[in-house]
Amino acid sequence: MGNLQTNYRYRYRTHTGCLDTEPDDIEYLLPYPEGGKARSGELSYVYERLNHDAPEDWYSIVFYMKDESKIHAARKGTVISIRDGDNSTHEGLVYSSDRNYVVVAQDDCTFARYSVFRDDEIFVNVGDTVYPGDPLGEMAGEEFGFGNQIRLLIYYRNDESVTFNREDSEGIHNWHYVKPKFRTSAGESQNPETGMEYISIHPEDVITEEMGRRERRRWRRSN
């Protein structure tokens, strides 16, 4: 027999997230310092301007603050992605993808993306565990053309988008979106209303809600 050669090739696709994700019904902290005040709003789905339909459950929240502030974790999780040094200084833009952010993977396989951070003023690293109320970094403030904003997006994998062939998922959104409830100074767990101001509080029961026994002991000793 002559020399025979066997050739093969393969391809693969990766998907971030988990199948069959069911977000936990827990309370979040407002993502700014205890005692701080901010006015809430909702961000539109920017791709609608390119004639793409928004997901049915699209929700992204923004908090407008009078003064610059730190951005705080709203829930426990692990930092999985950071973008730094990319803030846009342009004003009046309809949309800019140039902004610093931190992405945190949460225990129920949802993800929280926080933005916008000042260049080189993100305090956490990939792999860090963060707890509700932990400062993640400095708000960009005047460094970013849109002003004093904290943006928060909570999302998880859409099972229908998990296919081997890309064409099979054409027209299917990759993510579902969560409308989180926050503990406020009024002592209520609520979805913020657009245009309303809310004062942040950091109660122990929300901070320790997803902690294990050792984590709670450690947290109480340090506080």
Secondary structure, 3 states (H helix, E strand, C coil): CCCCCCCCCCCCCCCCCCCCCCCCCCEEECCCCCCCEEEEEECCCHHHHHCCCCCCCCCCEEEECCCCCEEECCCCEEEEEEECCCCCCCCCCCCCCCCCEEEEECCCCCEEEEECEEEEEECCCCCCEECCCCEEEEECHHHCCCCCEEEEEEEEECHHHCCCCHHHHCCCCCEEECCCEEEECCCCEECCCCCCEEEECCCHHHHCCCCCHHHHHHHHHHC
